[in-house]
Amino acid sequence: MQKLYLRPTTIDARIIGKFEGNMKGSGKVEITETGVVDGNIKTDSLIINEGGVFSGKVTRITQGEEKGKKKFKPKEMEEEKVSAKAEKKEKEGKIKEFELGDIDDSLRL
């Protein structure tokens, strides 16, 4: 049986193999007929199909918790952050520019 590894917090999850540990699913969590879960789940929607195995505790997400809140910054903000880091490294002389013909397999930055 395959093991399924997830981040502890997700939106939707469909367990088709074995999952061990605790998780929070702000959307729908489904344990299929081949799924085995050993751990605690925090969600508003849990579906256990016939044949699926669940051993643990289920709790509902409370209204005070932010459902589905993005924990990741928008792509534009990430690009700006990366760009700022690159500019800093370039000023420090840690980034070098090369022409395509100058690059070979032995080049290490």
N, C-alpha and C positions, 0 to 999 in steps of 0.2 A: 504494500500500500504506500502511495506517495505521501510525503509530508507537505503541508502547506504552511508557508511562513508569511505572516502579514505584519504590517506596522501595528502597534497596539491600538491606534486610532484610525478608523477608516470610514467611508460613507456606506457603501454596499459591500457585502461579502457573501461569497457562495463557497461553502466548504465541501469539497469533493473527495478529499483525502483526510489526513490526520492533522489536527491543529491542537497544540498544547500551549497553554498560557492564557492570559487575560486579554480581552480586546473590547474596544468601544466602537460600535457601528452606529453612526447617526442616521443611517438609512435602513435598508432591509438586510438582515442577516439570515441566510438560508443554509441549513445543514441538509445535504442531499442524502439519497438512500445509501451512498457509499461513504458519507462523511462521518468522522469521529472527532468530537471536541471534548477535551479534558481541560477545563478551566472556566473562568467566569466571563460572562458577556453582559455588557451594558448597552441596551438598545431599546427602541420603541417597537420594533417589528422583528420577531423571531419566528422562523418557519423551520420545523423539523419534519422532513419527509419520512414516510414509512421505511424503516430499515436504518435510518440515521441514528447515531448514538451521541448523547449529550450527558456529560458528567460535570456538574458545576452549579453555579448560582447565576440567575438572571435578574438584573435590576433594570428598571426603566430610566430613561434619560429624563431628568426633571426640567420643568419650564425655565428654571434659572440658568441652566446650562445652554450654551449656544449650540444649536443643532447645525451640523454641516458647515461650521465656520472654517474658512480657509486658513490654514496655518502657514501657507506659503505666500511669499510676496509676489505681486504681479510680475510677469516676465520683464516688463520695461524697467521696473525698479532693480531687478537682479542684473540686467544688462548695464544699467548706470553704475551699479556697485562694482561690477567686474571691470568696466571701463575706467573707473577712478583708480582701482587697484593697479591696472595695467599702466596708466599714466605715471603713477607713483614709482613703480618698478622701472619704467623707462627712464625717469629722471635719475634714479639711483644707479643706472647703468646695468641693471639686471636683465633687461630685454634688449636683444640685438636684432637688427633687421638683416636679412639675407636675400639675395636674388635667388631665384629658383635654381639656376645652374650651380650655385655655390653649395648646395646641400647634398651631402652624401650620407651613407649609412653609418659612418663613424662619428658624425657630428653629434655632440652632446651639449645640451644647454644647462 
